[in-house]
Amino acid sequence: MLKKITELRSKECANIINIEGSQNFKEKLNTLGIRENIKIKKMSESFLKGPVIIKINLMEIAIGWRMANRILVQTDL
Amino acid sequence: MKVLLMGNPNVGKSVIFNRLSGLNVVSANYAGTTISFSKTFISLAGNKKVELIDVPGTYTLKPTNEAEKVAVKILEEGDVIINIIDATNLERNLFLTMQLISFKKPLVIVLNMWDETKHKGIEINIKKLQQILGVPVISTCALSGEGIKELSLVIKNASISSYINKSLKKIDNLLIWNKIGKIIFNTQKLYHRHHTLWQRISDFSIHPIGGLFFAFFILYSSFRTIRFIGEGLIGYVFDPFFQNILTPIFMKLSVFFGSGGFLHQILIGKLIDGEIDYFQSFGVLTSGFYVPIAAVLPYVISFYFVLSVLEDSGYLPRLAVLVDSIFHKLGLHGYAIIPTLLGFGCNVPGILATRILEDKRQRFVVSTLISIAVPCVALQAMILNVLGKYGFKYVLSVYGVLLIVWIGIGLILNKFRKGDTPELFIEIPPYRLPSFKILFKKLYFRVKGFLFEALPIVLGGILVVNLLYSLNIFQYIADFTAPVIASLMGLPKNAVIAIIMGFLRKDIAMGMLLTNPMTLKQLFISTIVLSMTFPCIATFAVLWKELGWKKTIYSVLIMLLTATFVGSILHLIL
């Protein structure tokens, strides 16, 4: 099922399908290894539209809510 | 020959720099600790002298911000690159490595934090990695010093990799990731590890509700620890030293000077009921030494001890995540909490640390907020010493008022902003147990820095103050500002002298306030006004350097306006 990262539940794993935004935005995410076709795990529910924390391999990254809202993922199911 | 230490943020470049050079640049467990370059000359094997440069961390060489542009410029001047990699994040770190390779400079790769790979179930085949990339690869654990000797020996073997033969402009990210994918497949194996205790604490401390409790617990216990160590040092070490050993000597000196006169005034100061009062006498030898050493230094030690533990543990980025949504209301993002916390030690490193925020508007807002509403440790120590005597609630009230001011100015400045606040986008480092050796070394250098910078200014300042008193210059200034100070804020007009002296140092200024007879209300208001007005000269200089003169003037105007406003309001309602 296609979802935004912000819609994932805590501890849910998913694959990044599409990143919506400018080339610059994609480039910025890419520097921390966030790109299409990689697996992520959401580490924590965000609070008051605060940052979302995801895990890629062994690295945890905090992403501002509005940024996270532009990353589409596919859950394993 | 120039040797550059390059790598992603928070991979341990500064710790390796310190290890190789024996110097001490500040390191901590969060991205962006190093905000400017450190350079030094070191001798390699065979006594060859090279220049070693610690380059601020960067994720990419396709510059997306100022820091990265600078990194690329420095890279072009470098002769040998030591690429430091966090071994627990090989894949992501290799992205920069691939870009570095495309620059065709001699390269050495260092897999740092090697010890952590074992706990995390990561196995990396160094030999194979070396074969694939065609450059020397070694493993280190900079915190313990493992592998550093080897590194200094291997620098001369640095070689140019031919793994990527295109220039950076011609390669796209997908190609790089494909290449990295192949390397990882051939060199790295991951084994499943159960959740460690640290991982559980980590999960808890970023949980929206659990994290809030955790933050309160951490901040409250930090504050308690700072007070406990600070008060302990004062009560059991420094104050007894002054009272039992120095006071008798000063009293003999006082008698020698005939208990009065010009020299007595300057060196010993005014006797209060025939005794030396270290806060009020205001002589160069008495208050001049007591204030920085017995009243402030203990808190400098305790504050920086606690701050260093927080920095090295990796908690600060998590705190940044937690406060992010609140900070957004002020047009800031959560990372602004780090310069702010550093500002509680000294405003200067606090304002310098605003460089980790990416846009100029945020830097201006945070710098202004720090210089107005964040009291440095020296001032806080004096507030604790002076107002604490009347009851801790008065100390808390000062913090309360400053917090309201901080929020108020933030909200107002946010009204005038243009554009969006950039979103938080940071790496959360794993928790680490601080290395006590590094912790105490860092503490030692920070404390030494305080003594060397503060003591001469305090002594000189008190000398100048005493001279100016005898020349009656202060009287003129006091009369001139009397309408604001006396009428609006209800303070004795001489309080302005202390407030102006705050420009020199806030701790002497606080001591000077005491030389005026004041009611508790007046002392409270003048403490707040003193905290808010003129940053000390060092802070002023760094504001000027970082923001430029226009914004500095703007910032000072905001400061004067709010200080007058808050002082007057408090006078009305208290």
Boltz contact constraints between the chains, C-beta under 6 A:
constraints:
  - contact:
      token1: [A, 28]
      token2: [B, 64]
      max_distance: 6.0
  - contact:
      token1: [A, 30]
      token2: [B, 173]
      max_distance: 6.0
  - contact:
      token1: [A, 31]
      token2: [B, 59]
      max_distance: 6.0
  - contact:
      token1: [A, 31]
      token2: [B, 60]
      max_distance: 6.0
  - contact:
      token1: [A, 33]
      token2: [B, 92]
      max_distance: 6.0
  - contact:
      token1: [A, 44]
      token2: [B, 206]
      max_distance: 6.0
  - contact:
      token1: [A, 44]
      token2: [B, 207]
      max_distance: 6.0
  - contact:
      token1: [A, 45]
      token2: [B, 208]
      max_distance: 6.0
  - contact:
      token1: [A, 47]
      token2: [B, 208]
      max_distance: 6.0
  - contact:
      token1: [A, 48]
      token2: [B, 325]
      max_distance: 6.0
  - contact:
      token1: [A, 49]
      token2: [B, 325]
      max_distance: 6.0
  - contact:
      token1: [A, 50]
      token2: [B, 324]
      max_distance: 6.0
  - contact:
      token1: [A, 50]
      token2: [B, 325]
      max_distance: 6.0
  - contact:
      token1: [A, 51]
      token2: [B, 321]
      max_distance: 6.0
  - contact:
      token1: [A, 51]
      token2: [B, 324]
      max_distance: 6.0
  - contact:
      token1: [A, 51]
      token2: [B, 424]
      max_distance: 6.0
  - contact:
      token1: [A, 53]
      token2: [B, 206]
      max_distance: 6.0
  - contact:
      token1: [A, 58]
      token2: [B, 88]
      max_distance: 6.0
  - contact:
      token1: [A, 58]
      token2: [B, 120]
      max_distance: 6.0
  - contact:
      token1: [A, 59]
      token2: [B, 89]
      max_distance: 6.0
  - contact:
      token1: [A, 60]
      token2: [B, 428]
      max_distance: 6.0
  - contact:
      token1: [A, 61]
      token2: [B, 427]
      max_distance: 6.0
  - contact:
      token1: [A, 62]
      token2: [B, 321]
      max_distance: 6.0
  - contact:
      token1: [A, 62]
      token2: [B, 424]
      max_distance: 6.0
  - contact:
      token1: [A, 62]
      token2: [B, 426]
      max_distance: 6.0
  - contact:
      token1: [A, 62]
      token2: [B, 428]
      max_distance: 6.0
  - contact:
      token1: [A, 63]
      token2: [B, 425]
      max_distance: 6.0
  - contact:
      token1: [A, 64]
      token2: [B, 423]
      max_distance: 6.0
  - contact:
      token1: [A, 64]
      token2: [B, 424]
      max_distance: 6.0
  - contact:
      token1: [A, 66]
      token2: [B, 423]
      max_distance: 6.0
  - contact:
      token1: [A, 67]
      token2: [B, 423]
      max_distance: 6.0
